[in-house]
Amino acid sequence: MGSNREIPLRELNQQTSRVMARVEAGETVTITKDGVPIGDIVPHGARDRIRAGRPVYAFRTDEMGLLDLPDLGGPALGDDEIDATLRGMGATDG
């Protein structure tokens, strides 16, 4: 995903659905004619991200924003307490 592959124009003509499925999955495809690149097919919106100087990913990377967490009535924990609790998770004895 997110890679670039060259495909001959003949292959695009014969396997358009397969090529477009790869683009839909996030791949950029360069179309060639007689071995010379003649154009690119890119995932929708990729050109805008490239122009903006941002890398193109095949998955969302934008910030989700602030989380609205419900108050469950538990004790208020500081960052150090939360960190200590998380570090202990998944630990095994032995």
C-alpha positions as CSV (number, residue, x, y, z in Angstrom):
1,M,0.0,0.0,0.0
2,G,1.1,3.5,-0.7
3,S,3.7,2.2,-3.2
4,N,4.2,3.1,-6.8
5,R,4.2,0.6,-9.7
6,E,4.7,1.0,-13.4
7,I,2.1,-0.7,-15.6
8,P,2.1,-0.8,-19.4
9,L,-0.8,0.9,-21.2
10,R,-1.7,-2.5,-22.7
11,E,-2.1,-4.0,-19.2
12,L,-4.3,-1.0,-18.1
13,N,-6.5,-1.6,-21.2
14,Q,-6.8,-5.4,-20.5
15,Q,-7.0,-5.3,-16.7
16,T,-8.6,-1.9,-15.8
17,S,-10.6,-3.3,-12.9
18,R,-7.5,-4.9,-11.3
19,V,-5.4,-1.8,-11.7
20,M,-8.2,0.5,-10.3
21,A,-8.6,-1.9,-7.3
22,R,-4.9,-1.3,-6.5
23,V,-5.4,2.5,-6.8
24,E,-8.4,2.2,-4.5
25,A,-6.2,0.4,-2.0
26,G,-3.9,3.4,-1.9
27,E,-1.3,2.5,-4.6
28,T,-0.1,5.0,-7.2
29,V,0.2,3.5,-10.6
30,T,2.4,5.0,-13.4
31,I,1.2,4.1,-16.9
32,T,3.9,3.6,-19.5
33,K,3.9,3.4,-23.3
34,D,6.9,1.7,-24.9
35,G,8.6,1.8,-21.4
36,V,8.2,5.6,-21.1
37,P,6.0,7.0,-18.3
38,I,3.0,8.9,-19.7
39,G,0.8,9.4,-16.7
40,D,-0.1,8.5,-13.1
41,I,-3.3,7.2,-11.6
42,V,-3.4,8.2,-7.9
43,P,-5.9,7.6,-5.1
44,H,-8.5,10.3,-4.8
45,G,-7.2,13.3,-2.9
46,A,-3.5,12.2,-3.1
47,R,-2.5,15.0,-5.4
48,D,-3.7,17.6,-2.9
49,R,-1.7,16.0,-0.1
50,I,1.4,15.8,-2.3
51,R,1.0,19.5,-3.3
52,A,0.6,20.4,0.4
53,G,3.9,18.7,1.1
54,R,2.3,15.9,3.2
55,P,3.1,12.3,2.7
56,V,0.3,10.1,1.3
57,Y,-0.9,7.2,3.4
58,A,-3.3,4.4,2.5
59,F,-5.0,4.9,5.8
60,R,-6.3,7.9,7.8
61,T,-3.7,9.7,9.9
62,D,-5.6,12.9,10.7
63,E,-6.1,13.9,14.4
64,M,-9.3,12.6,15.9
65,G,-9.7,15.7,18.1
66,L,-10.5,15.8,21.8
67,L,-12.1,12.8,23.4
68,D,-15.2,13.3,25.5
69,L,-14.7,10.7,28.2
70,P,-17.5,10.0,30.7
71,D,-17.0,10.5,34.4
72,L,-17.2,7.1,35.9
73,G,-16.9,8.3,39.5
74,G,-13.4,6.8,40.0
75,P,-10.5,8.6,41.6
76,A,-8.7,11.3,39.6
77,L,-5.3,10.0,38.6
78,G,-2.3,12.0,37.6
79,D,-0.1,11.2,34.6
80,D,2.5,9.3,36.8
81,E,-0.2,7.1,38.2
82,I,-1.7,6.4,34.8
83,D,1.7,5.6,33.4
84,A,2.5,3.2,36.3
85,T,-0.8,1.4,35.8
86,L,-0.3,1.0,32.1
87,R,3.3,-0.2,32.4
88,G,2.0,-3.0,34.7
89,M,-0.6,-4.2,32.3
90,G,0.4,-7.4,30.4
91,A,3.3,-8.1,32.7
92,T,3.8,-11.8,33.5
93,D,5.3,-13.4,36.5
94,G,8.1,-15.8,36.0
